[in-house]
Amino acid sequence: MRYISTRGNMEPLSFSQAVMMGLATDGGLLLPETIPSIDDKTLISWSNLNFSKLAVEIMSLYVGDDIKRVELDDLAQRSYLAFSHPLVTPLVRVGEQAIIELFHGPTAAFKDIALQWLGNLFELLLQRSDKQLNILGATSGDTGSAAIYGVRGKKRIRIFILHPLGRVSLIQERQMTTVLDPNVHNIAIRGTFDDGQRIVKEVFTDLEFKQHYNLAAINSINWARVLAQIVYYFYAWGRYTAGNISKSVNFAVPTGNFGDIFAGYMAKRMGLPINKLIIATNRNDILTRFIATGVYKVGEAQPTLSPSMDIQLASNFERYLYYLTGANPSQVKAHMNSLSSTGQLQVTAEQLAVANSDFAAVAVSDVETLAQMRFTYDKYRYILDPHTAIGVKAAQDVTDVICIATAHPAKFMESVQRAIGKKPPVPSSLQGILDREMRCTISEANSLAVKQYICDVVDGSSNLLT
C-alpha cells in the first residue's frame, strides 16, 4: 500500500513514511493510493472478532509489508490492554438507540483508541531507525491528553501539545498538565483551537525546521489516527447486526475536526453497510452549513458546552474533498487556496448532491444539549457527556442508528450537574486529578513562539532555523 497527497505534488510513500511524515510536504494530507474493498464473506467473518483481532485484520490491509503480522498483533494487544472494559468499545442499548462507548481508555475519551496504538507504533518505527522524535500537536480538549498518555515516558520521544488557554474543561486541562514525565511539554496558547491547528500546520510547512527537529504529527492529520478509528465502525456494525450482511446502519457522530466521521466514511467506502453518516455539530456549525448549501465558510469559533467541537476549520475535510472532487488534486489545491485567501470554498451542485448522499447534518444548541442530557437520564438513567448528547439529539428520529459516545461524562462535571442535578461517577483514571501538581507554559498564539520553545527544549538554542 502506498500513500499520496491530497494536493498531488509528491511521490508516493510507504505506510511507515506516511506515519512519520504526518502532514505531506506539499501542504496536503496523506491518503492511501487505493481503498481496500471488503467482500460479504469477509465482513461476516469479521463480525464476531474481538476488537484487537479486528484491528489487526483492518490495519493489515493498509500497512503493506512495512509491519509484520506478528508485530501488528503485538501492537494491538499492548495498545488495548490499557482499556478498562474487556470489550474495549462496548455497544449498549439506550432506548431505541444503540451507543458505542469509546471512553474506556486511560483518558476517558475516544482519542485513546487511536493514540494508544499510534504511540506504540511510533516507538516501533523509532527502534528500527534508531532516531529521536519530537511530536507536535494541537488539541481542543481530548487529543492532547490521549496523545500524552500514549507516549509519556517512552524513550526517543518528546511531545509538545498546544491547547487554547481557558477553552478546555478543567478535567481536560488537568489530564494534560499533571503529566510530569520529562518528555511531556504542555503549551497553553492565548487563542483558540483553530489558532493551535494553524500553528501546527505552519511549523510543519517549514520543511527545514521539521526535518532538523524530526517533527511528527499526532493530530488526525496523521493518517494512522484515521486508520485506527476505522476499526470501531466495523466492530459496532458487527455487534449491532450480528453479521447480517443485508442490514445497513446509520452512525451519528459528534463532529469537530472531521477525523472521526471521516474514518466512518472510509469504512463505508471499504464496503461496510452504512446508510448515512450523521454529522452532529454544536453552534460551530460550518460542516452542517456545508451539507445544506455546498459552501464551506469559516467563521469565529464560539465557546460551547461541548468544547472539543468548538472548531471552525476542520482539517480532515480536505481528505473528503479529495474524494468529492473525483480524486482530483488540482481541484483540491484550488479549493484550499480559495479557503486560505477568502475564508470559504464552494463545491458544485453535483458534488453537493454526492455529499448529501454520504452525510446528513444537524446542528444542536447548548439548550438542546442540556435538554437531551436531562431527558436521557430521566428516562433511561444513562448519563451522556455534552458531546455525545449532541449526537444522540441529532439522531433522535433515525432508525437503526449507532451513536458514537466520545467521552466519559465525568470529564464535563459542570455540564452534567447542570443538566441532571448530580455529578456523574468518576472513573479511577480521573480520581484525584484536581489535586495533582501541574506543569504548563503559556505562549502567544504564533508559530515563531512555539518554534522557539521547541528549540529551547531540544537543544537550548535561541537561533531559529529559517
C-alpha positions as CSV (number, residue, x, y, z in Angstrom):
1,M,0.0,0.0,0.0
2,R,1.3,3.4,-1.0
3,Y,0.3,6.9,0.2
4,I,-0.3,10.0,-1.8
5,S,-1.1,13.7,-1.0
6,T,-4.5,15.3,-1.5
7,R,-2.6,18.0,-3.4
8,G,-0.7,15.7,-5.7
9,N,2.8,17.3,-5.5
10,M,4.9,14.5,-4.0
11,E,6.0,11.0,-4.8
12,P,4.0,8.1,-3.2
13,L,5.2,6.9,0.3
14,S,5.2,3.7,2.2
15,F,3.0,3.4,5.3
16,S,5.9,3.9,7.6
17,Q,7.0,7.0,5.7
18,A,3.4,8.4,5.8
19,V,3.2,7.9,9.5
20,M,6.4,9.6,10.3
21,M,5.7,12.5,7.8
22,G,2.3,13.4,9.2
23,L,1.5,16.4,7.0
24,A,2.5,16.0,3.4
25,T,5.5,18.1,2.2
26,D,3.2,19.9,-0.3
27,G,0.9,21.0,2.5
28,G,-1.8,18.4,1.7
29,L,-3.0,15.4,3.7
30,L,-1.9,11.8,3.1
31,L,-4.3,9.1,1.9
32,P,-3.9,5.5,0.7
33,E,-3.5,5.3,-3.0
34,T,-6.3,2.8,-3.2
35,I,-9.1,1.9,-0.7
36,P,-9.4,-1.9,0.1
37,S,-12.7,-3.5,-0.8
38,I,-14.2,-5.9,1.7
39,D,-16.5,-8.7,0.4
40,D,-19.5,-10.0,2.2
41,K,-17.8,-13.2,3.3
42,T,-15.0,-11.3,5.0
43,L,-17.5,-8.9,6.6
44,I,-19.4,-11.8,8.1
45,S,-16.2,-13.4,9.3
46,W,-15.1,-10.2,11.0
47,S,-18.4,-9.6,12.8
48,N,-17.5,-12.0,15.7
49,L,-13.9,-10.9,16.2
50,N,-12.8,-9.2,19.3
51,F,-11.6,-5.6,19.0
52,S,-7.9,-6.4,19.0
53,K,-8.2,-9.1,16.3
54,L,-10.4,-7.0,14.2
55,A,-8.0,-4.1,14.4
56,V,-5.2,-6.4,13.1
57,E,-7.3,-7.5,10.1
58,I,-8.2,-4.0,9.1
59,M,-4.8,-2.4,9.7
60,S,-3.0,-5.2,7.8
61,L,-4.8,-4.0,4.6
62,Y,-3.1,-0.6,4.9
63,V,0.4,-1.2,6.2
64,G,1.6,-3.4,3.3
65,D,4.9,-5.1,4.0
66,D,6.1,-2.4,6.5
67,I,4.9,-4.2,9.6
68,K,4.9,-7.9,10.0
69,R,1.6,-9.6,11.1
70,V,3.2,-10.7,14.4
71,E,4.2,-7.1,15.1
72,L,0.7,-5.9,14.4
73,D,-0.7,-8.4,16.8
74,D,1.7,-7.2,19.5
75,L,0.9,-3.6,18.8
76,A,-2.8,-4.2,19.1
77,Q,-2.6,-6.3,22.2
78,R,-0.4,-3.8,24.1
79,S,-2.5,-0.8,22.9
80,Y,-5.9,-2.1,24.0
81,L,-4.7,-3.6,27.3
82,A,-4.9,-0.1,28.8
83,F,-8.7,-0.1,28.4
84,S,-10.9,-0.7,31.5
85,H,-13.6,-2.6,29.7
86,P,-12.9,-6.1,28.4
87,L,-14.7,-5.4,25.1
88,V,-12.7,-2.1,24.6
89,T,-15.6,-0.4,22.8
90,P,-18.9,-2.0,24.1
91,L,-22.2,-1.4,22.3
92,V,-25.1,-0.6,24.7
93,R,-28.8,0.0,24.1
94,V,-30.3,3.2,25.4
95,G,-34.0,3.1,24.4
96,E,-34.4,2.8,20.7
97,Q,-30.8,3.9,20.1
98,A,-27.5,2.0,20.3
99,I,-24.4,3.7,21.7
100,I,-20.9,2.6,21.2
101,E,-18.9,3.7,24.2
102,L,-15.4,4.8,23.1
103,F,-14.4,6.2,26.5
104,H,-12.9,3.3,28.4
105,G,-9.3,4.2,27.7
106,P,-6.8,5.8,30.1
107,T,-8.0,9.4,29.4
108,A,-11.7,8.5,29.2
109,A,-12.1,9.8,25.6
110,F,-12.4,8.2,22.1
111,K,-9.0,9.5,21.1
112,D,-7.3,6.8,23.3
113,I,-8.3,4.2,20.7
114,A,-6.1,5.7,18.1
115,L,-3.4,7.3,20.2
116,Q,-2.5,4.4,22.4
117,W,-1.8,2.5,19.2
118,L,0.0,5.4,17.5
119,G,2.3,5.8,20.5
120,N,3.3,2.2,20.3
121,L,3.6,2.4,16.5
122,F,6.0,5.4,16.8
123,E,8.1,3.5,19.3
124,L,8.4,0.5,17.0
125,L,9.4,2.7,14.0
126,L,11.9,4.6,16.0
127,Q,13.6,1.5,17.3
128,R,14.1,0.4,13.7
129,S,15.6,3.7,12.6
130,D,17.5,4.5,15.9
131,K,16.2,8.1,15.8
132,Q,14.6,10.6,18.2
133,L,11.2,12.1,17.5
134,N,9.6,15.3,18.5
135,I,5.8,15.2,18.3
136,L,3.8,18.4,17.9
137,G,0.0,18.6,18.1
138,A,-2.9,20.9,19.0
139,T,-5.9,19.9,20.9
140,S,-9.4,21.2,21.5
141,G,-9.6,19.1,24.6
142,D,-9.2,15.3,24.3
143,T,-6.5,14.7,21.7
144,G,-3.8,16.3,23.9
145,S,-4.3,14.1,26.9
146,A,-4.7,11.0,24.9
147,A,-1.6,11.7,22.9
148,I,0.4,12.5,26.1
149,Y,-0.8,9.2,27.7
150,G,0.1,7.4,24.5
151,V,3.8,8.4,24.6
152,R,4.6,9.5,28.2
153,G,7.8,8.0,29.4
154,K,8.7,6.5,26.1
155,K,12.3,6.6,25.0
156,R,13.3,8.5,21.9
157,I,10.1,10.7,22.0
158,R,9.3,14.2,23.2
159,I,5.7,15.6,22.9
160,F,4.6,19.2,22.6
161,I,0.9,19.8,22.9
162,L,-0.8,23.1,22.3
163,H,-4.2,23.8,23.9
164,P,-6.3,27.0,24.0
165,L,-5.9,28.7,27.3
166,G,-9.1,28.7,29.3
167,R,-11.1,27.0,26.5
168,V,-10.9,23.3,27.6
169,S,-12.7,21.8,30.5
170,L,-10.9,21.8,33.9
171,I,-10.6,18.0,33.8
172,Q,-9.2,18.1,30.2
173,E,-6.7,20.7,31.2
174,R,-5.5,18.7,34.3
175,Q,-5.3,15.5,32.3
176,M,-2.6,17.2,30.2
177,T,-0.8,19.5,32.7
178,T,-0.5,17.0,35.6
179,V,1.6,14.6,33.5
180,L,5.1,15.4,34.7
181,D,7.2,13.0,32.7
182,P,10.2,14.8,31.4
183,N,9.3,14.0,27.7
184,V,6.0,15.8,28.0
185,H,5.6,19.6,27.3
186,N,2.2,21.4,27.5
187,I,1.8,24.8,25.9
188,A,-1.3,26.9,26.6
189,I,-1.7,29.4,23.8
190,R,-3.6,32.7,24.1
191,G,-6.1,31.9,21.3
192,T,-8.5,29.2,20.0
193,F,-8.0,25.6,18.9
194,D,-8.1,26.9,15.3
195,D,-5.1,29.0,16.2
196,G,-3.3,26.0,17.5
197,Q,-4.1,24.0,14.4
198,R,-2.8,26.8,12.2
199,I,0.4,27.0,14.2
200,V,1.0,23.2,13.8
201,K,0.5,23.5,10.0
202,E,2.8,26.5,9.8
203,V,5.5,24.7,11.7
204,F,5.2,21.6,9.6
205,T,5.4,23.5,6.3
206,D,8.8,24.9,7.4
207,L,10.4,21.8,6.0
208,E,13.9,22.7,7.2
209,F,12.7,23.1,10.8
210,K,10.6,20.0,10.5
211,Q,13.5,17.9,9.3
212,H,16.1,19.3,11.6
213,Y,13.9,18.5,14.7
214,N,12.4,15.3,13.3
215,L,8.8,16.5,13.9
216,A,5.9,14.2,13.7
217,A,2.1,14.9,13.9
218,I,-0.2,13.4,16.5
219,N,-3.3,15.2,15.3
220,S,-5.7,13.4,12.9
221,I,-3.7,15.0,10.0
222,N,-1.7,11.8,10.6
223,W,-3.3,9.0,8.6
224,A,-2.5,6.4,11.3
225,R,-5.0,8.2,13.5
226,V,-7.8,7.8,11.0
227,L,-6.9,4.2,10.3
228,A,-7.2,3.2,13.9
229,Q,-10.6,4.8,14.1
230,I,-12.0,2.9,11.1
231,V,-11.9,-0.3,13.3
232,Y,-14.8,0.7,15.7
233,Y,-17.2,1.3,12.8
234,F,-16.8,-2.3,11.7
235,Y,-16.9,-3.5,15.3
236,A,-20.1,-1.6,16.0
237,W,-21.8,-2.9,12.9
238,G,-20.9,-6.5,13.7
239,R,-22.3,-6.2,17.2
240,Y,-25.4,-4.4,16.1
241,T,-26.3,-6.7,13.2
242,A,-24.8,-10.0,14.3
243,G,-23.1,-10.1,10.9
244,N,-26.4,-9.8,8.9
245,I,-24.9,-8.5,5.6
246,S,-28.3,-7.2,4.4
247,K,-28.6,-4.9,7.4
248,S,-27.4,-1.3,6.9
249,V,-26.9,1.1,9.8
250,N,-26.6,4.8,10.4
251,F,-23.9,6.4,12.6
252,A,-24.4,9.7,14.5
253,V,-21.0,11.3,15.1
254,P,-20.3,14.3,17.3
255,T,-18.1,16.2,14.9
256,G,-15.5,19.0,15.2
257,N,-12.3,18.3,13.2
258,F,-14.0,15.7,10.8
259,G,-11.4,12.9,11.6
260,D,-13.8,10.6,13.4
261,I,-16.6,10.8,10.9
262,F,-14.1,10.6,8.0
263,A,-13.0,7.2,9.4
264,G,-16.6,6.2,9.1
265,Y,-16.6,7.4,5.5
266,M,-13.6,5.3,4.8
267,A,-15.3,2.3,6.4
268,K,-18.3,2.9,4.1
269,R,-16.0,3.1,1.0
270,M,-14.5,-0.2,2.1
271,G,-17.9,-1.9,1.9
272,L,-19.3,-1.6,5.4
273,P,-23.2,-1.4,5.1
274,I,-23.6,2.2,6.2
275,N,-26.6,4.2,5.1
276,K,-25.9,7.7,6.4
277,L,-23.2,9.3,8.5
278,I,-24.9,12.0,10.6
279,I,-22.6,15.0,11.2
280,A,-23.7,16.3,14.6
281,T,-22.3,19.7,15.4
282,N,-22.8,22.4,18.0
283,R,-23.0,26.1,17.5
284,N,-19.8,25.9,15.4
285,D,-21.8,24.5,12.5
286,I,-19.5,25.0,9.5
287,L,-20.0,21.4,8.4
288,T,-23.7,21.5,8.8
289,R,-23.9,24.6,6.7
290,F,-21.7,23.0,4.1
291,I,-24.1,20.0,3.8
292,A,-27.0,22.4,3.4
293,T,-25.5,24.8,1.0
294,G,-22.3,23.5,-0.6
295,V,-20.4,26.5,0.9
296,Y,-17.7,25.9,3.4
297,K,-17.2,29.3,5.1
298,V,-15.1,29.8,8.1
299,G,-16.4,31.9,11.0
300,E,-15.2,32.7,14.5
301,A,-15.1,29.7,16.9
302,Q,-17.7,30.1,19.6
303,P,-17.3,28.6,23.1
304,T,-20.0,26.0,24.0
305,L,-20.7,23.2,26.5
306,S,-19.0,20.8,24.0
307,P,-15.5,22.4,23.8
308,S,-13.9,19.6,21.9
309,M,-16.1,20.5,19.0
310,D,-15.5,24.3,19.1
311,I,-13.8,24.2,15.8
312,Q,-14.3,26.2,12.6
313,L,-11.6,24.9,10.3
314,A,-11.9,21.1,10.2
315,S,-8.6,19.8,8.9
316,N,-9.8,16.4,7.8
317,F,-12.3,17.9,5.5
318,E,-9.6,18.2,2.9
319,R,-9.4,14.4,2.7
320,Y,-13.1,14.2,1.9
321,L,-12.7,17.0,-0.7
322,Y,-10.2,14.8,-2.5
323,Y,-12.8,12.1,-3.0
324,L,-15.7,14.5,-3.5
325,T,-13.8,16.1,-6.5
326,G,-13.2,12.7,-8.0
327,A,-9.6,12.3,-6.6
328,N,-8.6,15.5,-8.4
329,P,-5.6,17.1,-6.5
330,S,-5.7,20.2,-8.7
331,Q,-9.3,20.9,-7.7
332,V,-8.4,20.2,-4.0
333,K,-5.5,22.6,-4.2
334,A,-7.7,25.3,-5.8
335,H,-10.3,24.9,-3.1
336,M,-7.7,25.1,-0.3
337,N,-6.2,28.2,-1.9
338,S,-9.6,29.8,-2.0
339,L,-10.2,28.9,1.6
340,S,-6.9,30.4,2.6
341,S,-7.4,33.6,0.7
342,T,-11.1,34.2,1.1
343,G,-12.2,32.1,4.1
344,Q,-14.5,30.0,2.1
345,L,-14.9,27.4,-0.7
346,Q,-17.8,26.2,-2.7
347,V,-18.5,22.9,-4.5
348,T,-20.7,22.3,-7.5
349,A,-24.3,21.3,-7.3
350,E,-23.4,17.8,-8.4
351,Q,-20.8,17.5,-5.7
352,L,-23.2,18.7,-3.1
353,A,-25.6,16.0,-4.1
354,V,-22.9,13.4,-3.6
355,A,-22.1,14.9,-0.2
356,N,-25.8,14.7,0.8
357,S,-25.8,11.0,-0.2
358,D,-22.9,10.3,2.1
359,F,-23.9,12.6,5.0
360,A,-26.8,14.1,6.9
361,A,-26.0,17.1,9.2
362,V,-27.7,18.6,12.3
363,A,-26.6,21.5,14.5
364,V,-27.5,21.3,18.2
365,S,-27.6,24.2,20.5
366,D,-26.4,24.3,24.2
367,V,-30.0,24.4,25.3
368,E,-30.9,21.3,23.3
369,T,-27.8,19.6,24.5
370,L,-28.7,20.1,28.2
371,A,-32.3,19.0,27.4
372,Q,-31.1,15.8,25.8
373,M,-28.8,15.0,28.7
374,R,-31.7,15.6,31.1
375,F,-34.2,13.5,29.0
376,T,-31.8,10.6,28.6
377,Y,-31.0,10.4,32.3
378,D,-34.6,10.8,33.4
379,K,-36.0,8.2,31.1
380,Y,-33.1,5.6,30.9
381,R,-30.8,6.5,33.8
382,Y,-28.0,6.8,31.3
383,I,-25.6,9.8,31.7
384,L,-24.4,11.5,28.5
385,D,-21.5,13.8,28.2
386,P,-22.4,17.0,26.2
387,H,-20.6,15.9,23.0
388,T,-22.4,12.5,22.9
389,A,-25.7,14.2,23.8
390,I,-25.3,16.2,20.5
391,G,-25.0,13.0,18.5
392,V,-28.0,11.4,20.3
393,K,-30.1,14.5,19.7
394,A,-29.1,14.7,16.0
395,A,-30.2,11.0,15.6
396,Q,-33.5,11.2,17.5
397,D,-35.7,10.5,14.5
398,V,-33.4,8.0,12.8
399,T,-33.9,4.2,13.0
400,D,-31.1,1.6,13.0
401,V,-28.7,4.2,14.3
402,I,-25.5,3.8,16.3
403,C,-24.4,6.9,18.3
404,I,-20.7,7.5,19.0
405,A,-20.1,8.2,22.7
406,T,-16.9,10.2,22.6
407,A,-16.1,11.0,26.2
408,H,-16.9,9.9,29.7
409,P,-19.4,12.3,31.4
410,A,-17.1,12.8,34.3
411,K,-14.8,14.9,32.0
412,F,-17.6,17.5,31.9
413,M,-18.8,17.6,35.5
414,E,-20.3,21.1,35.5
415,S,-22.4,20.5,32.4
416,V,-23.6,17.1,33.6
417,Q,-24.5,18.6,37.0
418,R,-26.3,21.5,35.3
419,A,-28.3,19.0,33.2
420,I,-29.3,16.3,35.6
421,G,-28.7,17.9,39.0
422,K,-25.9,15.5,40.1
423,K,-22.3,14.6,39.4
424,P,-21.5,11.5,37.3
425,P,-19.4,8.7,38.8
426,V,-15.7,9.3,38.4
427,P,-13.6,6.6,36.7
428,S,-10.5,5.6,38.5
429,S,-8.3,7.3,35.9
430,L,-9.7,10.7,36.8
431,Q,-9.9,10.4,40.6
432,G,-7.8,12.9,42.5
433,I,-6.7,14.6,39.3
434,L,-7.6,18.1,40.5
435,D,-5.2,17.8,43.4
436,R,-2.1,16.8,41.4
437,E,0.9,19.0,40.7
438,M,0.7,20.9,37.3
439,R,3.3,22.0,34.7
440,C,2.5,24.2,31.7
441,T,3.9,27.0,29.7
442,I,1.8,29.9,28.4
443,S,2.6,31.2,25.0
444,E,1.3,33.7,22.4
445,A,-0.6,32.1,19.6
446,N,2.1,32.3,16.9
447,S,4.3,29.7,15.3
448,L,7.5,31.7,16.0
449,A,7.0,31.4,19.7
450,V,6.2,27.7,19.5
451,K,9.2,27.0,17.4
452,Q,11.4,28.9,19.8
453,Y,10.1,26.8,22.7
454,I,10.9,23.6,20.8
455,C,14.4,24.9,20.1
456,D,14.9,25.7,23.8
457,V,13.7,22.3,25.0
458,V,15.5,20.2,22.4
459,D,18.9,21.8,22.3
460,G,18.8,25.0,24.3
461,S,19.3,27.0,21.1
462,S,17.9,30.5,20.7
463,N,18.7,30.5,17.0
464,L,15.7,29.5,14.9
465,L,16.1,27.9,11.6
466,T,14.6,29.8,8.7
